[in-house]
Amino acid sequence: MLSIIFVWLLIAANAVCYIYLLYRAWTRVPRRDIFDVVPFLHPVDSSMVESLLDPAEDYSLRWRLNRRAFREAQLRRMRVYRELVRRMSDNSAVLIEFGRARLSSSDTSAPGLASRLEDAHVAVQLYSTLARIRLSVWLSLPLDRFGLIPTPDLARLRKAGDLDGLKAYEELKAAAAEAFAQLTPDELETLTRSL
């Protein structure tokens, strides 16, 4: 009898949580405009991404440092890259939300621009998901501790699922600059600088 009451309490609690989530989704903050977008964008340093994914840098570190120091340096680099991938994913989500609100008008050039922005968003989201999964696995393993699992090269993350991460993000930036060309030059420059 007590177990039946407990099960029904769990079901009721889950139903209330689900109703609350639906309420929050329907009454959320209005769509973003340009003044809301820029503070939500996180800068991604392309040169840092390029240096983290450089195979020559991995090779240089592997040969200059002993095994333990290389593992620590590589783990530190993996954490930095995981943060940069998170920023790329967040920026993609913010831009597509702004783009959907901005390009939903009846502009004749909007369908092509919206489609290009949408494609770039999907590519960045897919790459970032695959890269974060690989990074999470690598960071959770006892890399090179017992000589069983060698410390992976970060350059192997340049491509994930046949997508080049830096190229996909650059295409997103280009699609955003093209899609939001109707902004004033100052607004467009602020937007692209924040990426």
N, C-alpha and C positions, 0 to 999 in steps of 0.2 A: 504494500500500500504506500509506504513511504517512497519507494523508488518511482512509482507512477507519478506521485506529486512532484518529485524532483525533475523527472523528465518533462512534465508539462510546464514547470517553471522555466526550464531551459528553453523550451520551444517558445514560450511567451516572451522571454528576454530577447531571443533572437529576432522575433517578429517586431518587437518594439525598436530594436536597433536598426532593422531594415527599413521600417517606416521613417525613422529619424534620418537615415541616410538619403532616402528619397526626398524628404522634405528639404534637406540641405541642398540637394542637387537642383531642386526646382526653384529655390529662393536664393540662389547664390548671387554673388556680386555681379553687377551688369558687365557686359562685354568691355574689354580693355580698349582704351584709345591710346594715342601716341604718348600722352603724359603718364599713363600707367605702364607702358611697355618698357621703357628704358630702365627704370629702377629694378625691374624684374630680370633683366638680362645680366648674365655673368660673363665677364670678358674671358675669352679663350685665346691664349697666346699661341699662335700658329707655329712660331719658331721653337717654342718649348715642346710642343707636340712633335714637331719634326725632329728635334734632338733626342727626345725620349724614344722615338721609333727608329732611330738611325742604327743600322746594323753595325756600322763601324764603331759607334760608341759602345755597344754591347761587347764587341770584340776587344776593344781597348780596355774596358773595365775588367773583362774576364782575364786578360793577360797581365794587367798591372797589379791587380789585387789578389790576395790569397783567397782560398775558397770561402772562408767565413766572411771576410770583408766584402767579397763580391756578392754573397747572398744578402747581406744587410743592405748594401747599396742598391741591389736590384729590388729588394722588397720596398725600400723607400721610393724608388722610381715607380714601382707598380702602384703604390698608394697615390702618388702625385698624378699618374696617368688615369687612375680610376676617378679622381676628382675632376680632371679635365673632361673625361667622357661624360660624367654626370652633368657638368656644365653644358656640354654640347647638346645633350638630351633635353635639359631644361630649356635652353634657348630655343631649340626646335619647337617644343610644345608652346612656348609663349608666342613665338612668331606665327605659328599656324593658327592659334586662337585669334590673334590680332588680324591675321590675313583673312580668316573666314568672316570675321565681322566687317572688315574693311572692303573685301572684294565681293561681298554678297549683293552689292548693288547691281543695277542693270547696265553696267559699263560693257561696251562691246568687246574690249580687249581683256576683260576680267577672266573669262573662262580659261584662256591659255595661260595667263599668269597664275591663276589659282591652281591650275593643274600642275604647273611646273613647281610651284611652292609645295604643293601636296606631295608630289613625287620626291622632292628633296627631303621633306619632313619624314616620310616613310623610310627612306634610305638611312637617314641619320638615326632614327629610332631603332631600326633593325640592327644597324652596326653597333650602336651603344648597348643594346640589350645583349648581343652576342659577346661583345668585348667585356662587359661587366661580369657575365657568367664565367668567362675564362679567367678573368682576374680574380674573381671570388674563389674559384677552385685553386688557382695558383697560390693565393694568399693563405688559404686554409691548409695547404699541404706542408709537411715538414721538409721543405726543399733542401736537398743536399746535406742533410744532417748526418745521415748514415751512409751516404754514397749511393742510395737506391734511386732517388728521384733527383736528376740534375736540375739546377736552377734554370728556368727557361729564359730565352732571350725575349726581351720586350719587343724587338723588331717583328716578331711573329704576329703581333697584334695589329700591324699596319692594315692587314686584310682580315676581315672576319665575315664568313659567309659570302665570299666573292665581292665584298664591298670594301673599298679603300676608305677608311674613316676620315682622314684629312681631306681627301677629294670630295667625299660626300658632304662634309661640313662647308667646304668652300663653295660647292654648288648651292647649298642652302643659303649662304650669304649672298651669292649672286642673284638667286631667285628672289630673295627678300628685297634686295636693292632694286631689282627690276619691277617687282610687284608693287612696291611702295614709292615708285618714282613720282607719283602725284603729290607727295608730301613736299613741304617747303624744303629748300636746300639745307637749311640749318637742322631741321628735324631729321632728314634723311642722313645727314652726316653724323648726327648724334646717335641714330639708330645703328648705323653700320660700324661706328667706332665702338659701340658697346658690345658688339659681337666678337 
